[in-house]
C-alpha cells in the first residue's frame, strides 16, 4: 500500500488497520470474561477465578518493564503479526486440549500468563506504530477513532462473552476469540507502516542493556521532559482515583440504593455514550483549546462526575454522571497519548510508552483497594466527595506546571542512526490515540 494520505477518509492503510483492530479488541474483551468463567466452571472456586485476574495483572506489569525495549528493536508490524498469530494458536488450542485430555486448570493459568505477555507486547507496538499510518494533522482524529472503538469493544465484549459461554461453552468461546486475532494478523499483512513504524537500528552500547537499563531509558526520558514529567506524576495520582471509581459506582447502586444488577448494566451501557462522544470531540477540542485546557478540563470533569455519582440518589442522574466520567477519561486519555507520541523520538517511543503505562497503571489497584476500604468505613458519598476533591486538586496542581500552556511546542526530534531525516512529528499539530489499556 502507498503511504499515508491526508485525511482519514482517504487513508486506506489506516482504515484497514482500524477495522482489523476493532474485531481484535472485541475478541480480547471476550477473553477477559471467558477465561475467569471457564476457571469457575472447571473448579467452582472463586479463589481460582481471582488468581487468573491476579496473574494477568502481574504479568502485564512485568512485561511492561521490557516490552518497550523489544518494540524499539524489531520491526513493529512483524511483532504485532507474530503476537496475533501466537494468541490465535494458544486460544484455539483450548477446546482441542479439552477434547483429548479433559479440563486442565494448569493450562488456563499458563495460557493467561502467555496471552498477557503477548497482549502487552502487541499494545506497546500498536501505540508506537500508529503515528506512521497518519499525517500529524490527522493524529488526534485517528486516536479518537481508535480509542472510541476500543472502549466500545470493551463494553460489548462481556456481553458477547456471556452469550458465547452460555451457547457453546467457555473453551469454544476462547477459540472463537483466537479467530479474531487471526483476522487481525491477516489485516496487518495488508498494512504498510512508514519508516516510523520500523525500529531504529540499535546502538551498540544499548544492544546488551540490562533489564534495569531497558526500563530506565524510557523512564529517564519521561522524567527529563518538561511536559511528560508532570503529566506522568499527575496521571499516576489520577489513576489512583479513577480505577476505583467504577467500584464505588457499582456499590452505590447495588448496596446504598438497592438497585438490581440490570440497573447496573443500564448505567454502564449509558456510560458508553460518553466514550463515543469523546472520540469525536477530542480532536476539535484540542485543535481549538490546545492540550493544557483539554487535559486539565477533563480532569475537572472527572472530579465533578466522581463526586456526583456518589451523592446522587437518582439513577438517571448517576447514569449521566457516569457518561460524563467516561467522556472526561476518554478525552484526557486521547490528549495524553497524543502528546507523548508527538514529543517522543521514534526510536524511544516503545520504551517511553512502556514506562509510562507501567508507572501510572501501578497506582490503580492500590487506589481501588484504598477507595473501597474507605467507602466501607465512611460510606460512598463521603468517599466520592473526597475523591472528587482530590481530582480537582490534581487539576489545580497542573496549573502550576508547564501543562497549563494552551499549545505546548514539542522539541525538534533529530533523525536517528543512518536514516534519512523524517518529517518533524513534533510539530504542534493534532495527534493520535493509545490502546490500553486501560485508558490512559
Secondary structure, DSSP 8 states (H G I E B T S, - for coil): -----SSGGG-HHHHHHHHHHHHHHHHHHHHHHHHHHHHHHHH--HHHHHHHHHHHHHHHHHHHTTHHHHHTTS-HHHHHHHHHHHHHHHHHHHHHHHHHH---HHHHHHHHHHHHHHHHHHHHHHHHHHTTTS-GGGHHHHHHHHHHHHHHHHHHHHHHHHHHHHHH-HHHHHHHHHHHHHHHHHHHHT----GGGS-----HHHHT--HHHHHHHHHHHHHHSTTHHHHHHHHHHHHHHHHHHHHHHHHIIIIIS---HHHHHHHHHHHHHHHHHHHHHHHHHHHHH-HHHHHHHHHHHHHHHHHHHHH---HHHHHHHHHHHHHHHHHHHHHHHHHHHHHS-HHHHHHHHHHHHHHHHHHHHHHHHHHHHHHHHH-HHHHHHHHHHHHHHHHHHHTTSGGG-TT---------TTS-----TTSSS-------SS--
